[in-house]
């Protein structure tokens, strides 16, 4: 509205200027030509204009622009992580034998008064055993052959005393560390068995009253200092013993010692076999 008012004022001012100019010209023409010219009318119209009537128009335009911006950011992250892991492995349990077979050799030591006529000897044997599953209790059958050398001072020409034995044992085992490769097992045994002597040397006990111990019909009858007759030696061929001992086993290897007490006539004869060997 303000712009239109300004335009109207401009038009009116332009018209006034035109009329003023016309009046001036009319006055000049009257002077020059007389009244005839002064009576002439000059038509004036508002809409007639000259290039001077052209008005520059200035408009103020406010433009509001809204932009929507979408930003997508993708990052690639590389993470390097170093962990220290302690791994504890549970070692498997080593097996315990069920059925087993073993062989062994070692020394046989005479004890007590028997050492007066026999020297330390050699022994060898084999055994067959069985443990039901992982049971601590098992059984074992032993067989052995033992030789005791004669003492040269008493009877240099005498044969060595020989002993054949068989024993039925009950075993009690205690594994020490079944996760160890050595798989150590301590065991104890006890049993009862049968014996047979060959070339048994008679000997005298030191207890009171003193006794002469013989080994039945396998007794050496003409032993120096203690001659015996067949009647005095007796006709026994087999004797019996009880045994007790123990040992330790590492995998297949074992070492054990036993105490055998044999019921020879007049007094018991005791020996201690110590053997080492392998079980399979």
Helices and strands as residue ranges (DSSP letters): H 2-33, H 35-38, G 51-53, E 99-110, G 112-116, E 121-131, E 137-148, H 152-155, E 161-175, E 184-198, E 203-204, E 212-213, G 216-218, H 230-233, E 238-250, E 253-262, E 269-279
